[in-house]
Amino acid sequence: MDIGQNDLHAGLKLVTEEQVEASIPGLINQFGQVIEKLYQQGARAFWIHNTGPIGCLPYFVINYPPKLNNADQNGCVKSYNEVAQVFNKQLKDRMYQLRTKFQDASLIYVDIFNAKYSLISRAKEHGFVDPLGYCCGHHGDYSLGCGKKTIVNGTEVYGASCSNPSEYISWDNIHYTEAANHWVSHQTLDGSLSDPQIPITEARCHSVRA
């Protein structure tokens, strides 16, 4: 289960960061209720991703560029990533509560934020170009949106794919490329970024107590 990005993305487009943070307990409660319903239906193994560094998504970097004192060392919107970490802390706390309640279930918390931010921070080491750029939806200096059309200087232009998507972390301005997802999966499936540190191949065999 991968949780958080769509909720935070929608909120940050419409309201203040403070209002988004105020909504997080409600989001976490809803997610907790979903876990309980699945448990009641017989589910016992849960592999739960936290949310990634939303402030590094090209959508926000381009449309809501960070002010000088709000940009991190990678050019991401620092305060948006801080909102994501508030969400992640509350999600992790809820996982501990659910483990206490459902002691015969395996609830594995996976730190996707750490994996994705590490990739962005060391993009060139891993063969990726501009870590905050993206493949599909550019036309020269224009950002059209992947697969969209517009008129530029009287000519219709199309937001097509780049020729080298495997060199980009982001496919469009929100989603990762296959190459980036492949890298992230290799960092997480072995359990090294999980709490507790259990590989996904063994997660179904463990019940984890808080």
N, C-alpha and C positions, 0 to 999 in steps of 0.2 A: 504494500500500500504506500502510495506516494502522496503526501498531503501538504497543503499550505500555499503553494505558489499561486494558483488561480485566485484563491481568496484574498491574498495580500495584493496581488496584481490589480484586481478589480478595485480594492479599497484605496490603494495609493493613487489611482487615476481620478478618484472622485472626492476624497475627503482628506483631511490632514493626517499626518503621521500619528498624532496623539489620538485621533479618533480610531484609526486602524488598530493601534495598540489596545485601546479600550474594548475593541470587538473581539480580541483574541481569546479571552476566557470562554466566550460563547461558542466560538469555533471549536475550541478544544473539547468543550462539553459535548457538542454534537458529534464529534469524532469518537469520543469515548462511548457514546450511546450506540454508535454503529458497531464498535468492537464488541460491546455487550450483546447486541442482537445477533451478530455472527457467532459468538460463543454459544448462545442459546440454541442456535441452529446446528451446533456440532463442531464448529471451527475450533481448532486447538493450536495451530501454528501460525504466527503472525510475524511478517517481516516488514517493518514499518520505517519508511524513509522520512527524515525530517525535511524541511524545505531548504532550497539552495540559496545562494547569494543573489537575491532578487535585484539588488542594486547594481549588479554587473550585467544584467540583461541589456543588450543593445537598445531595446525599446525605451528603457528609462534613461540610459546614458545619452541617447540622441534627443528624446522628446522632453526630458527633464534633466538637462545637464547639471552636474553638481557644481555648486559654487566652490571657489578655491579652498575654503576651509571645510568643505564637506565632500572632498574627493579623497579616496584612499590612495595608496601607493600604486594601484593598478588603474586608477581613473574611474573606479566604481563610485556610486552614490553611497557614501559611508552610512548615512543615517537610515537609508532603506535596508542596508544589510543588518544594521542594529535592530530594526523592527523584526527582520527575519529571525534573528537570534533570540529575541524575546519570545517569539512564537515557538522556537525550538526548545527553549528551556521549559516552557509550560507543557509542551508535548511530552518531553522526557519525564517530567514530574508525574504526568497522568499515566505514563507507562508503568512507573513504579507502583502507583496506586492500583492499577489493574492487575499487576502481577500478584499483589497481596490478595486481591479478591478472587482471582482465578489461578490458583496455584498448580493446577494440572495443565495449564496452557503454557506455550512458549511465546513470549512477546519480546521480539528482538528489535531494538532501536538502532537505526543505521544513520550515521552522520554523513549524509549526502552533501551538506553544506561544506564540510571540511574537504571532501573529495573534489567538488567542483571548484572551490576557491583555490585549492592547490594547483589544479590544472590551469586556471586563469593566471595565477601568479607565475607559473613556469611554462607558459604556453610554448615559447620558442624552443625550449629544451626538448619538448615532446613533438616537435614538427608542425606546430600550428602557427599560422600567421597572426596578425593583429587580434589579440584575445577578445577585444570588444567589438570587432567587426562581425559581419555576417555574410552569408553566401547568397541567399535568394531574396530579391526585392530591391536591389540597387540598380540604378541606371545613371552612370556618371556620378554627378554630385547629388543626384536626387534619390531619396528614399521613398519608394512607392508602396512597398508591401509586396510580399511574395505572391506572384501570380496576378497582380493587379495592373491596370492600365490607367494612363493619364495623358493629358496633352501638355507637351513642353515646347514652347516657341512654335506653336501651330502644328506640331507633329505628334502623333500618337506613339507613346513609348510603353514598354512592357517590363514589369519587374520579374525578369527571368532569373534562372539559377546561374551561379558562377560556373566556370569550367572545372574548378578544383575544390569541390565541397569537402573533401577529406582533409584539407588544410585549414578548415575553419572550425572553431568550437561551436558557433551558433549557425544553424541552418537558415532560419529567418530571424526576426529580431526578438523572438521569445524562446524558440525550441532549439535544442542541441542537435548537432549533426550525428549521423551514425558513428563516425569516427570518434567523436568526443564521448558519446554514450558508451562506446566500446571501452574507452580508456577508463571512464568512471566505474563501469561495472567491474573491471579488473581490480580496482582499488577497494571495492566493497564486498564482493562475493566471498572472499576468504575470511571475512569476519573481523579483520583488523580495525575497521572503523565502526564496529558494532558494540553495543552494550546489552548483554555481555559479549565477549569476543568469540562468537560461534559462527563457523562457516555456514552458508545457506544450505549446503548439502546435509548438515547435521541438525539444523534448526528444528526440524519436525520431531527430533528424537529427545529434545530437552524440555523439561519444564523448569522455568526460571523463577526463583523467588527473589523478592526485593531485598 
